[in-house]
Amino acid sequence: MRISLTCGAAAAVVASTLTVALTAGPAAADLGGGGGTDTDGGYGAGATHVTVTGHVSQALRASVPGPPPLCWWEPISTSWDVDPDDPEAVQKYWDEELRPYLTGHAAEGTQSVHYERFEQAIKAHARGEDITWYRLRINQGAVPGGDGYEQAAALDAAGCGSGTQPGREGPILVTYDWFPTGQQPEPVVDPLILAEYAYEVMDLVEPTLDWNPKIGNVANASLVNLATWMWVDDVAAVGERSVTATAGPVSVTVVATTDGLSVTSPAGTTRCDAEQARRAYAPGASEDAACTLSFGRASWGYPSGFPVEASAVWQATWTSNQGDADTLEDKTRGATTYIPVAESQALVNAVG
């Protein structure tokens, strides 16, 4: 993504300014990047390190691609023909190869630096510290909306870049800085993208069923016109699930809830709330608190029994440590349980 800021008249370089912005010239670089590949010594889209806790599916965790970063830092050697660990060489390149283009007519904001950082880098290097100059990269697919100045402000608020400096009509994101080698800030992930990832790896259990009665010598069949008590094999299939995901400075928590089950079969349907769906049969228990369905006919013609489909609709909300909060799209989890149903035969001992 290029933060395309408003083109204005030619800008003069003010010698006393401590922060300078490269606004034009053939060396002007695109802030974009990502593209799904890692960069040498930096981060590419999908390279974000994410930790997740809570009700996480390890199978999904292994198969779902990680959330792409909104921005990350990479050594300037990927874009400049200069040693990023040599601060004097970096300043020389900036002053001689890039700064002359500051007087041209062009867009602001493609490259910028707090100029005093050059002197600070040289002093740190002289003290024997290992330092590297880095360049900010922005994921093209995650660019905030608005014009260039609004984008710069939004990216700064999200934690991208090293602050801002004044532009002609608004803030310019600072896109070059140095850090101790290998200790550049972690990639920043948009909270919504991180929330969507957390929801994707959440373990939403399929609601398979158990039931009562079961006639052992008739393939565990229930009986026609008798209330069949049903409940989920795994109580986690209804109720509440949550996942917390953290990437760099951003942390989100997704909470998903379902209010129960819809149960459908060729011989009848019912709706059960979460408490009913989790209540297993016990001798003497009241059916009023149970999930029950009466089958009006036997399951002849269904070799394995009636296909009873149970489905739960999960509704999710998320919050983040950045102050964001919203809802996510509903998800439905369903499963089919085959329940044989037989007719009860009366035994006649005598005719009177």
PAPA-105333 format. One line per field, with one value per residue (C-alpha): x negated, y, z negated; residue in three letters; residue number from 0. Coordinates in steps of 0.001 Angstrom, whole numbers. Layout:
<atoms>
xx	c(X  ...)
yy	c(Y  ...)
zz	c(Z  ...)
resn	c(ALA  ...)
resi	c(NUM  ...)
</atoms>
This chain:
<atoms>
xx	c(0  -1189  126  1062  1033  2160  -144  -997  -3364  -7100  -8286  -11418  -13710  -13955  -17481  -16525  -13878  -14811  -12289  -12328  -10095  -11084  -8363  -9483  -12085  -12891  -14064  -10664  -9558  -6164  -5118  -3347  -4408  -3098  -1951  -2036  -5803  -8346  -11059  -14721  -15140  -11622  -8008  -5671  -1928  -1139  -4368  -2701  -3384  -79  623  4091  5699  9124  11389  9020  9187  5624  6558  7843  4858  2587  4547  5935  3433  2249  3681  1719  74  1205  -2399  -5888  -9517  -12217  -15897  -16435  -18828  -15748  -15118  -18390  -21831  -23406  -24426  -21564  -23941  -26228  -24496  -26974  -26462  -22685  -22776  -25107  -22730  -19765  -21473  -23077  -20703  -17289  -17188  -17861  -14435  -12715  -12462  -10457  -6725  -5356  -3253  -4243  -4562  -6138  -9332  -10021  -12372  -12995  -16293  -17816  -17671  -20708  -22889  -21481  -22219  -25816  -26367  -24822  -26990  -30089  -29238  -29456  -25717  -24463  -21817  -19971  -17957  -14499  -11801  -8067  -5999  -2198  17  1781  4853  5373  5049  7336  9877  9745  7248  3518  3449  6357  4595  1409  3322  5135  1909  214  3141  2884  -755  -2403  -5485  -7492  -4944  -4177  -5632  -3820  -2951  -1566  2047  1815  -382  -2976  -3763  -7439  -8472  -12218  -13850  -16595  -16322  -18709  -19448  -16719  -14584  -12346  -8703  -6551  -4120  -866  2377  5695  7915  10810  8541  7172  10708  11758  8739  9566  13116  11801  9697  12373  13446  17188  18192  20624  23829  24099  26834  27482  31037  33320  35081  32859  34152  30971  32267  33797  30692  31029  34326  36644  40404  43204  45300  43056  41154  37561  35147  32150  29004  25652  22782  20450  21853  19454  21679  24006  23479  20436  16952  14155  10721  8140  5577  2542  229  -2376  -660  2852  4984  8608  11117  13934  16923  19427  22732  25611  29057  29710  30476  32868  33660  35180  36085  38374  40831  40828  38990  38367  36412  34410  32622  29010  29837  32252  29783  27092  29314  28701  31420  31481  34042  36816  35887  38722  39224  40232  36546  35525  35079  37668  39190  42002  41739  45157  44050  41365  38154  38772  37220  34267  31734  29730  32679  34187  31548  31968  30215  29207  27884  26630  26257  23310  23354  19987  18793  15244  13371  9758  7219  7218  10763  12455  15526  18070  19936  18886  20980  23069  21808  23868  22598  24674  24480  26661  27433  29299  32011  33935  37598  39643  43310  44238  45973  48311  47884  51242  51170  54824  58074  61142)
yy	c(0  3483  6119  8550  11958  15135  16457  20072  22727  22197  22099  23782  22056  23912  23379  23685  20961  17892  15660  15387  13604  12299  13515  12736  11347  7984  6610  7129  3779  2172  1566  -1558  -5100  -8287  -10195  -13412  -13836  -13255  -10699  -11193  -10426  -9072  -10146  -10867  -11374  -14507  -14377  -12874  -14680  -15295  -16931  -18292  -19557  -20858  -23180  -23665  -26455  -27660  -29129  -25757  -24015  -26171  -25619  -22065  -19497  -16975  -13452  -11168  -8192  -4648  -3446  -4675  -3555  -4938  -3968  -1225  -3489  -4900  -1521  430  -501  162  -1739  -1221  -1828  1098  4289  6639  4937  5110  8847  9428  7536  9507  12872  12265  9883  10715  14122  16087  14994  16771  19891  18209  18351  15071  13333  13421  10519  7681  7833  9804  9842  11795  13284  13395  9595  9542  11207  9012  5895  6966  7568  4208  2434  4221  2862  -627  -1250  -3417  -1385  -1788  658  -619  368  160  -2012  -1854  -4736  -3684  -5716  -4053  -355  1857  3954  7674  9937  9686  11881  9981  6728  7970  8946  5598  3630  5648  5011  1280  1242  1307  3431  5614  8324  11118  14405  17454  17426  20219  19333  16684  14136  12065  8609  8104  5043  4686  4113  2125  -428  -2807  -5465  -8094  -6207  -4245  -3923  -6964  -6861  -5077  -6899  -5163  -6128  -7178  -9446  -10978  -11486  -13222  -15513  -16331  -17232  -19425  -21539  -21739  -25292  -25275  -28835  -30717  -31588  -35372  -36869  -39628  -40695  -42665  -45092  -47598  -51100  -53114  -56131  -53899  -51982  -49486  -48296  -45809  -46357  -44876  -42207  -42251  -39093  -39756  -37894  -36515  -34697  -33761  -36228  -33321  -30500  -28098  -28371  -25764  -22882  -20598  -20775  -18208  -17689  -15007  -14264  -12020  -10710  -8156  -5312  -6348  -8790  -9773  -12026  -13661  -15051  -17252  -18409  -20553  -20605  -24264  -26770  -27218  -30913  -32166  -35660  -37234  -38021  -34765  -31633  -29742  -26854  -27208  -24544  -24963  -26245  -28845  -29947  -30566  -32469  -36204  -38718  -39922  -42237  -40262  -36961  -34767  -34560  -30921  -29974  -32304  -32116  -34579  -35600  -38068  -40123  -40782  -43808  -46451  -45966  -48852  -47905  -46259  -49083  -47149  -45345  -41912  -39323  -36796  -33534  -31295  -27813  -24977  -21364  -19591  -15816  -14167  -10849  -9602  -7016  -5876  -4150  -1365  -406  -1976  -4201  -5619  -8715  -11451  -13468  -16286  -19820  -23003  -26376  -29459  -33225  -36185  -38923  -42046  -43078  -46308  -46188  -49339  -50074  -51485  -54909  -56008  -59580  -61478  -64259  -65326  -64797  -64417)
zz	c(0  708  -1638  1112  -428  1265  3973  3399  4637  4431  834  -352  -2799  -6070  -7383  -11019  -10839  -12835  -11071  -7324  -4841  -1435  884  4395  6746  8242  4924  3280  1919  1622  -1969  -831  -1210  -2606  416  -1558  -1706  -4420  -3901  -4689  -8358  -8701  -8627  -5770  -5717  -7677  -9705  -12755  -16010  -17758  -21092  -21798  -24978  -25885  -23925  -20999  -18414  -17927  -14544  -13366  -14951  -12766  -9546  -9667  -8304  -10854  -10681  -8331  -10030  -9405  -9533  -10384  -10263  -7973  -7611  -5036  -3125  -1411  239  25  1298  -2088  -5218  -7700  -10613  -9638  -10853  -9208  -5850  -6320  -7012  -4063  -1760  -3054  -2720  676  2478  1043  -609  2631  3888  998  3144  5885  6578  5256  2665  -980  -3256  -1309  -3368  -6511  -9467  -12643  -11523  -15018  -15033  -12725  -15350  -18088  -16031  -15407  -19133  -20063  -17511  -18882  -22346  -20899  -20639  -17782  -15995  -12694  -10616  -9697  -7278  -8036  -5732  -5423  -4335  -1127  -1976  -5350  -4555  -6671  -4834  -4191  -2472  -3034  -6133  -7675  -6880  -8532  -11677  -11768  -11297  -14025  -16380  -15586  -16655  -13228  -12621  -15004  -15557  -13131  -11984  -10597  -6913  -4826  -5587  -8275  -10028  -8173  -9487  -10397  -8424  -9102  -12468  -14162  -16945  -18693  -16083  -15991  -18492  -16162  -17310  -16689  -13758  -14488  -13719  -13211  -16194  -13945  -11879  -15069  -16404  -13201  -13515  -17143  -16088  -13267  -15646  -18351  -19149  -18437  -19239  -16979  -18860  -18570  -20776  -23233  -24135  -26409  -26360  -24594  -24102  -24159  -22247  -19532  -18400  -21266  -19818  -21412  -21249  -19168  -20916  -23964  -24858  -23872  -26136  -24190  -25293  -23805  -24178  -24980  -27111  -25336  -22248  -23772  -26178  -25981  -24438  -24504  -22961  -23687  -20962  -21350  -18632  -19629  -21497  -20434  -22396  -21718  -23424  -21471  -23371  -21514  -22959  -21790  -23330  -22593  -19860  -16988  -16597  -13355  -12169  -9535  -12338  -14308  -15393  -18625  -20099  -23320  -25323  -26374  -29845  -28470  -25811  -28448  -30891  -30611  -31526  -35107  -36720  -38389  -36697  -35452  -31699  -32093  -32266  -29452  -25703  -24449  -21157  -20540  -17357  -15863  -13870  -13774  -11848  -9432  -6118  -7868  -8411  -11011  -12554  -11992  -11054  -13850  -13006  -15881  -15136  -17309  -16186  -17803  -18221  -18903  -20280  -20673  -22681  -22520  -24719  -22116  -23090  -20059  -20360  -17930  -16825  -14397  -11966  -13420  -12942  -12857  -14007  -13286  -13576  -12664  -15173  -14027  -16500  -15852  -16882  -17373  -18045  -21427  -21177  -23937  -25179  -25415  -28046  -27899  -26086  -28240)
resn	c(MET  ARG  ILE  SER  LEU  THR  CYS  GLY  ALA  ALA  ALA  ALA  VAL  VAL  ALA  SER  THR  LEU  THR  VAL  ALA  LEU  THR  ALA  GLY  PRO  ALA  ALA  ALA  ASP  LEU  GLY  GLY  GLY  GLY  GLY  THR  ASP  THR  ASP  GLY  GLY  TYR  GLY  ALA  GLY  ALA  THR  HIS  VAL  THR  VAL  THR  GLY  HIS  VAL  SER  GLN  ALA  LEU  ARG  ALA  SER  VAL  PRO  GLY  PRO  PRO  PRO  LEU  CYS  TRP  TRP  GLU  PRO  ILE  SER  THR  SER  TRP  ASP  VAL  ASP  PRO  ASP  ASP  PRO  GLU  ALA  VAL  GLN  LYS  TYR  TRP  ASP  GLU  GLU  LEU  ARG  PRO  TYR  LEU  THR  GLY  HIS  ALA  ALA  GLU  GLY  THR  GLN  SER  VAL  HIS  TYR  GLU  ARG  PHE  GLU  GLN  ALA  ILE  LYS  ALA  HIS  ALA  ARG  GLY  GLU  ASP  ILE  THR  TRP  TYR  ARG  LEU  ARG  ILE  ASN  GLN  GLY  ALA  VAL  PRO  GLY  GLY  ASP  GLY  TYR  GLU  GLN  ALA  ALA  ALA  LEU  ASP  ALA  ALA  GLY  CYS  GLY  SER  GLY  THR  GLN  PRO  GLY  ARG  GLU  GLY  PRO  ILE  LEU  VAL  THR  TYR  ASP  TRP  PHE  PRO  THR  GLY  GLN  GLN  PRO  GLU  PRO  VAL  VAL  ASP  PRO  LEU  ILE  LEU  ALA  GLU  TYR  ALA  TYR  GLU  VAL  MET  ASP  LEU  VAL  GLU  PRO  THR  LEU  ASP  TRP  ASN  PRO  LYS  ILE  GLY  ASN  VAL  ALA  ASN  ALA  SER  LEU  VAL  ASN  LEU  ALA  THR  TRP  MET  TRP  VAL  ASP  ASP  VAL  ALA  ALA  VAL  GLY  GLU  ARG  SER  VAL  THR  ALA  THR  ALA  GLY  PRO  VAL  SER  VAL  THR  VAL  VAL  ALA  THR  THR  ASP  GLY  LEU  SER  VAL  THR  SER  PRO  ALA  GLY  THR  THR  ARG  CYS  ASP  ALA  GLU  GLN  ALA  ARG  ARG  ALA  TYR  ALA  PRO  GLY  ALA  SER  GLU  ASP  ALA  ALA  CYS  THR  LEU  SER  PHE  GLY  ARG  ALA  SER  TRP  GLY  TYR  PRO  SER  GLY  PHE  PRO  VAL  GLU  ALA  SER  ALA  VAL  TRP  GLN  ALA  THR  TRP  THR  SER  ASN  GLN  GLY  ASP  ALA  ASP  THR  LEU  GLU  ASP  LYS  THR  ARG  GLY  ALA  THR  THR  TYR  ILE  PRO  VAL  ALA  GLU  SER  GLN  ALA  LEU  VAL  ASN  ALA  VAL  GLY)
resi	c(0  1  2  3  4  5  6  7  8  9  10  11  12  13  14  15  16  17  18  19  20  21  22  23  24  25  26  27  28  29  30  31  32  33  34  35  36  37  38  39  40  41  42  43  44  45  46  47  48  49  50  51  52  53  54  55  56  57  58  59  60  61  62  63  64  65  66  67  68  69  70  71  72  73  74  75  76  77  78  79  80  81  82  83  84  85  86  87  88  89  90  91  92  93  94  95  96  97  98  99  100  101  102  103  104  105  106  107  108  109  110  111  112  113  114  115  116  117  118  119  120  121  122  123  124  125  126  127  128  129  130  131  132  133  134  135  136  137  138  139  140  141  142  143  144  145  146  147  148  149  150  151  152  153  154  155  156  157  158  159  160  161  162  163  164  165  166  167  168  169  170  171  172  173  174  175  176  177  178  179  180  181  182  183  184  185  186  187  188  189  190  191  192  193  194  195  196  197  198  199  200  201  202  203  204  205  206  207  208  209  210  211  212  213  214  215  216  217  218  219  220  221  222  223  224  225  226  227  228  229  230  231  232  233  234  235  236  237  238  239  240  241  242  243  244  245  246  247  248  249  250  251  252  253  254  255  256  257  258  259  260  261  262  263  264  265  266  267  268  269  270  271  272  273  274  275  276  277  278  279  280  281  282  283  284  285  286  287  288  289  290  291  292  293  294  295  296  297  298  299  300  301  302  303  304  305  306  307  308  309  310  311  312  313  314  315  316  317  318  319  320  321  322  323  324  325  326  327  328  329  330  331  332  333  334  335  336  337  338  339  340  341  342  343  344  345  346  347  348  349  350  351)
</atoms>
